[in-house]
Amino acid sequence: MINTIKKFILTKLPEFIIFFTLIFLFRLIFALGSLELSFYKIGLEVAVFGFVIYLIIAFFSYKEELSLKAENERLLEENKRLHMSIISGRRELKDYFSLWVHQVKTPITAAKLILDNNVDDKETKVKAQIMYIEQYCDMAINYLKLMNTETDMDIAELNLDEIIKSILKKYSILFIVNHITLNYELIEEKVVSDTRWLSILIEQLISNALKYTPRGSISISYNKEEKILYIKDTGIGIRSEDIPKIFDRGYSGLNGRMNEKSSGLGLFLAKEIGKRLSIEIEVKSELGRGSEFGVRF
């Protein structure tokens, strides 16, 4: 308040100078004209009273002006922030779908090559490529839903086995085509979460394990004491320097560049979903010996 009053007085400094100058001139006139000073005193009191009333009214107007100015600056800043957010969102969407179009071409090209050449078990291998295409399409839809902050969640008690079985059934053809062994025993545990988003999160981790396990096995287990779901593979593993970055959008690291099916978006999607569901995703990996992802509820 004191600072506001000081600033107000500075803005009214010319009025103060004019007022006191007029007071001095009138006093000078009364003195030179030998006029009755009682009239001057009465006039001075009226003038001071009027000037004080003027200052009070002007001060409240000044405060209102400051308030409006502050609100205007806030709105301008908010508008700027929203504008930058829209530009950023458009850029991210453009980057995502540029990458998506490039990546979805890979299974389409692979399917064409399989059909054009004599290969063993042609039908199964084409189905596997179609599976990859479907996976990319689902990922694009889920990415768009994730960008919508108003997307509703239905939190309820869920059976983990039902979710995992559904995902394994969907990806069964990739286990067969890639000759990957599955180690999975019934967990018989329930968690509180959103069915759709939790399914997408776990699916991304299983899909990622399949992607980087050319041969070998994938194990799914659950630690009831720590409430962690583990998805472990015996694939190519992750370099230690890549681990802090694997959840970044579009980052695929050395393994991703060597694997054409990698988009660098699956783990980003899983991490963002984890934030919404208050789920932590832990990673342990050793290059050439596989990776283990832990979903901590």
C-alpha positions in Angstrom: 0.0 0.0 0.0 2.8 2.4 0.9 4.6 1.8 -2.4 1.3 2.4 -4.2 0.8 5.7 -2.4 4.4 6.8 -3.3 3.8 5.9 -7.0 0.5 7.7 -7.0 2.1 10.9 -5.5 4.8 10.8 -8.2 2.1 10.6 -10.9 0.4 13.6 -9.3 3.5 15.6 -8.8 2.6 18.2 -11.5 -0.8 18.8 -9.8 1.0 19.3 -6.4 3.4 21.8 -7.9 0.5 23.8 -9.6 -1.6 23.7 -6.4 1.2 25.0 -4.1 2.2 27.6 -6.7 -1.3 29.0 -6.9 -1.5 29.1 -3.1 1.8 31.0 -3.0 0.6 33.5 -5.7 -2.7 34.1 -3.9 -0.8 34.7 -0.7 1.5 37.1 -2.5 -1.5 39.0 -4.0 -3.1 39.3 -0.6 0.1 40.6 0.9 0.7 43.2 -1.9 -2.9 44.3 -1.8 -3.0 44.6 2.0 -6.1 42.4 1.9 -7.8 40.8 4.9 -5.9 37.6 5.6 -9.0 35.9 7.2 -10.5 35.7 3.7 -7.2 34.1 2.4 -7.3 31.5 5.2 -10.9 30.6 4.4 -10.1 30.3 0.7 -7.0 28.2 1.6 -9.1 25.8 3.7 -11.6 25.4 0.9 -8.9 24.9 -1.6 -7.0 22.3 0.5 -10.3 20.5 1.3 -11.2 20.4 -2.4 -7.7 19.3 -3.4 -7.7 16.4 -0.8 -11.1 15.3 -2.1 -9.7 15.3 -5.6 -6.6 13.3 -4.5 -8.8 10.7 -2.7 -11.0 10.2 -5.8 -7.9 10.1 -8.0 -6.2 7.6 -5.8 -9.1 5.1 -6.0 -9.2 5.6 -9.8 -5.4 5.0 -9.9 -5.8 1.8 -7.9 -8.5 0.6 -10.2 -6.3 1.5 -13.2 -3.4 -0.5 -11.7 -5.8 -3.5 -11.1 -7.1 -3.4 -14.7 -3.5 -3.1 -16.0 -2.4 -6.1 -14.0 -5.4 -8.1 -15.1 -4.7 -7.1 -18.7 -1.1 -8.1 -18.4 -2.1 -11.4 -16.9 -4.6 -12.1 -19.7 -1.9 -11.2 -22.3 0.5 -13.6 -20.6 -2.1 -16.3 -20.5 -3.0 -15.7 -24.1 0.7 -15.9 -25.0 1.1 -19.1 -23.0 -2.0 -20.7 -24.7 -0.7 -19.6 -28.1 2.7 -21.2 -27.5 1.0 -24.3 -26.2 -1.1 -24.6 -29.4 2.0 -24.1 -31.5 3.9 -26.7 -29.5 1.0 -29.1 -29.7 0.8 -28.8 -33.4 4.5 -29.2 -33.8 4.5 -32.3 -31.6 1.5 -33.7 -33.6 3.3 -33.1 -36.9 6.5 -34.7 -35.6 4.6 -37.7 -34.3 2.7 -38.4 -37.5 5.7 -37.7 -39.7 7.5 -40.5 -37.7 4.3 -42.6 -37.6 3.9 -42.6 -41.4 7.5 -43.5 -41.9 7.3 -46.4 -39.4 4.0 -47.8 -40.6 5.5 -48.2 -44.1 8.0 -50.8 -42.7 5.4 -53.6 -42.0 3.5 -52.7 -45.2 6.7 -53.1 -47.3 7.6 -56.3 -45.4 4.1 -57.8 -46.1 4.4 -57.0 -49.8 7.8 -58.7 -49.9 6.4 -61.8 -48.2 3.6 -62.0 -50.7 5.8 -61.4 -53.7 8.3 -64.2 -52.7 8.2 -67.8 -51.9 8.6 -68.0 -48.1 7.6 -70.6 -45.6 4.4 -70.0 -43.6 3.5 -67.0 -45.7 0.1 -66.5 -44.2 1.3 -66.4 -40.6 4.1 -64.0 -41.4 1.8 -61.6 -43.3 -0.6 -61.7 -40.3 2.4 -60.7 -38.1 3.0 -57.7 -40.3 -0.6 -56.7 -40.2 -0.4 -57.0 -36.4 2.4 -54.4 -36.5 0.3 -52.1 -38.6 -2.7 -52.5 -36.2 -0.3 -51.8 -33.3 0.8 -48.5 -34.9 -2.7 -47.5 -35.7 -3.8 -48.2 -32.0 -0.7 -46.2 -30.8 -1.7 -43.2 -32.9 -5.3 -43.3 -31.6 -4.1 -43.6 -28.0 -1.6 -40.8 -28.5 -4.4 -38.5 -29.6 -6.5 -39.5 -26.6 -3.6 -38.9 -24.3 -3.1 -35.4 -25.6 -6.7 -34.6 -24.6 -6.5 -33.6 -21.0 -10.3 -33.9 -20.6 -10.2 -37.7 -21.3 -12.1 -39.4 -18.5 -10.8 -42.3 -16.4 -12.9 -45.0 -14.8 -11.0 -46.0 -11.7 -12.0 -49.4 -10.4 -10.7 -52.7 -8.9 -9.2 -54.7 -11.8 -8.1 -58.3 -12.2 -4.5 -58.2 -13.5 -4.7 -61.7 -15.0 -7.7 -60.7 -17.2 -5.8 -57.7 -18.6 -2.6 -59.6 -19.2 -4.4 -62.6 -20.8 -6.2 -60.3 -23.2 -2.9 -58.7 -24.3 -1.1 -62.0 -24.7 -3.9 -63.3 -26.8 -3.6 -60.3 -29.1 0.1 -60.7 -29.5 0.2 -64.5 -29.6 1.0 -64.5 -33.3 4.2 -62.6 -32.7 5.3 -65.1 -30.0 4.8 -67.8 -32.6 6.4 -66.1 -35.6 9.5 -65.0 -33.5 9.7 -68.3 -31.7 9.6 -66.6 -28.3 8.9 -68.6 -25.1 6.4 -67.2 -22.6 6.9 -67.7 -18.9 3.7 -66.7 -17.2 1.8 -68.1 -14.2 -1.5 -66.7 -12.9 -0.9 -63.7 -10.7 -4.3 -63.8 -9.0 -4.0 -60.2 -7.8 -6.3 -57.2 -8.1 -5.2 -53.5 -8.5 -7.1 -50.2 -8.5 -6.7 -48.4 -11.8 -8.4 -47.6 -15.1 -8.9 -50.7 -17.3 -8.3 -49.0 -20.7 -5.2 -47.0 -19.8 -3.6 -49.7 -17.7 -4.1 -52.2 -20.6 -2.4 -49.8 -23.0 0.5 -49.3 -20.6 1.1 -53.0 -20.1 0.6 -53.7 -23.8 3.3 -51.2 -24.7 5.8 -52.9 -22.3 5.0 -56.4 -23.7 5.2 -55.1 -27.2 8.5 -53.5 -26.5 9.8 -56.8 -25.1 8.7 -58.6 -28.2 10.2 -56.0 -30.4 13.7 -56.4 -28.9 13.7 -60.1 -28.4 14.5 -61.8 -31.7 14.8 -65.1 -30.0 14.5 -66.2 -26.4 11.8 -65.7 -23.7 9.6 -63.2 -22.0 8.6 -63.6 -18.4 5.7 -62.0 -16.6 5.6 -62.1 -12.8 4.2 -60.1 -9.8 5.7 -59.2 -6.5 2.8 -59.0 -4.1 4.7 -57.4 -1.2 6.1 -54.5 -3.3 3.1 -54.5 -5.7 5.3 -54.5 -8.8 4.4 -56.2 -12.1 7.6 -57.4 -13.8 8.0 -57.9 -17.6 11.4 -59.4 -18.3 12.9 -60.4 -21.7 16.1 -62.1 -22.8 16.5 -59.7 -25.8 19.3 -57.4 -26.9 19.1 -55.1 -23.8 19.6 -51.4 -23.6 22.9 -49.5 -23.3 23.4 -47.9 -19.9 23.7 -44.4 -21.5 20.3 -44.9 -23.3 18.3 -45.9 -20.2 17.7 -42.3 -18.9 16.3 -41.3 -22.3 14.2 -44.3 -23.4 11.0 -42.7 -22.2 11.6 -39.5 -24.2 9.3 -38.9 -27.2 10.8 -40.2 -30.4 13.9 -41.5 -28.7 14.9 -45.0 -29.8 18.6 -45.1 -29.1 21.1 -47.4 -30.8 18.8 -50.4 -30.6 15.9 -48.5 -32.1 18.1 -47.4 -35.0 19.1 -51.0 -35.6 15.5 -52.1 -35.4 13.3 -50.6 -38.1 10.1 -51.4 -36.2 11.0 -49.0 -33.4 9.2 -45.6 -33.3 10.5 -44.4 -30.0 6.9 -43.6 -29.0 5.7 -46.7 -27.2 7.7 -46.2 -24.0 6.9 -42.4 -24.0 3.2 -43.4 -24.2 3.6 -45.8 -21.3 5.4 -43.2 -19.2 2.7 -40.6 -19.8 -0.1 -43.0 -18.9 1.9 -44.0 -15.8 1.8 -40.3 -14.7 -2.0 -40.2 -15.0 -2.4 -43.5 -13.1 0.2 -42.7 -10.4 2.2 -45.7 -11.6 6.0 -45.7 -11.6 7.9 -47.6 -14.3 11.3 -49.0 -13.3 13.9 -50.3 -15.7 16.9 -52.6 -15.4 18.8 -53.7 -18.4 22.1 -55.1 -19.6 23.3 -54.9 -23.2 23.1 -58.3 -24.8 21.3 -59.9 -21.8 17.8 -58.4 -21.9 15.7 -55.9 -20.0 13.3 -55.9 -17.1 10.5 -53.4 -16.7 8.7 -53.0 -13.4 5.2 -51.5 -13.1 4.9 -50.3 -9.5 1.3 -49.7 -8.4 
